[in-house]
Amino acid sequence: MKKSLIALAAVAVSGAAMAQSSVTLYGIADVAVVKAKGVDASLVDGGVSPSRWGLRGTEDLGGGLAVNFNFEQHLDLTDGTASGFDRQAWVGLSSGFGAIKLGKTSTAYDDVAVSADPVFDAIRLSPAWMARSIYAYNWNPASGVYYATPSFGGVSGAISTTFKTGELNDRINAAHVKYEGGPLFVAVAYQEEKNDLGDQAKYTRVVGTYDFGVAKLLAALGSTKDVEDDITLGVDVPLGSSLLLSTGLTQIRPDVGNDGTSFGLGVAYSLSKRTTAYSALRKDSKEIGDARVIAGGLKHSF
């Protein structure tokens, strides 16, 4: 009888420990047919979002403290190849003090930089992505340390840095402050990249959205010091319970050369809560490449 009670107690303790831990498998499968001006149509991975899969988990340590982790790997759906865990690979702690992440993770700048991108923040189709591709900041450096505060009345912030890496001792520092309350979202972010050669890049971005219900307005102002400024305006318009139209325009103002514009227009139809069919186009002025891209694709999230 005593052995039976001990066995039952062990099972109960084991069950409680399991209940305090969780691991989630998640991912995105996104593939599109893309036709660009002067180029044959092709099948590409990630018309909207790069395909990926990952594992994230948490364990309740008690007293409001938890340990968290995230491993995320890019997949190319056109040929089935996969990289290492090059998107996310970190472990950290969270509690009432906020959250800390250690490893390869997105910067505090990147966390809000794309928040107001029209055309579904599509990596190939959003005009705002065209602007950022010109100066290509490092969004997920290695050897990172990241801290996010809790929210205080809708206001929160984050800072991130890296240990020196590579032969040139590259280092990246970033921060953001944001407000989320009802239909309004606003954020300002900054990122600095430097190395021992004296090479230095500085990025600043202010983004905002306001959801009126019948339409959601999007706006962003970005600056890359001594390179260019850019401004984006857009709108998301629900055309029904399952259909969304999104459009926007980005103007790029380089420190040297003429201003250029990029225009995007897209529609997305929700086949289910996890699956969306989309079609979009992007047109860039001749000052920034004179590109015209048309795409249609399918995105599934799990």
Order of alpha helices (4+ residues) and beta strands (2+ residues): alpha-beta-beta-beta-beta-beta-beta-alpha-alpha-beta-beta-beta-beta-beta-beta-beta-beta-beta-beta-beta
